[in-house]
C-alpha cells in the first residue's frame, strides 16, 4: 500500500429537515430547540449536524465523506466525515498519510488546490511547497480554464 494516495470526497445525503427559521437559528448556534426535547419522537427524527452546501449550482444537504485510498490496491487508508459545508481542501491534512505510509504521490481533483483570486497562485504554491517538504509528490489537478 505504498503506490500513492488518491484523495477525494463525496456527498452523503441526509433527509431534508423541515425546520422553522427560529429552529434553524438555534441549531446553527449548536443547541437543540426546547420544543424538540419535550417530544422524544421528534428529537430522534431530527438531524442537527447535517448542513447545506452548493456545488456547480446544485444544492446538497447532509454530510461529506473524505477518503484517502491506495492508488493500486484501492483500499481505504484514511477517512473523515464532516458536514457537507466543509470544503474538501480543509480536510486534506486530516486524510493525508506520510510518504512512508502511503507513497510519495498524491492524486486529487482541483478542489484540493487552493485558489486565491486576489493574490494569484500564492496559496497553491505554498501548499505545493508544504507537500514537497513533507516528502510528497503532488499530482493535484489544476482547475480548468473557463
Secondary structure, DSSP 8 states (H G I E B T S, - for coil): --S-EEEEEEEEE-------HHHHHHHHTT---HHHHH-HHHHHH--SS-EEEEETTEEEEEEEEEEEEETTT--EEEEEEEETTS-GGGGHHHH---HHHH-SEEEE-GGGS--BTTTBTHHHHHHHHHHHHTT-EEEE------
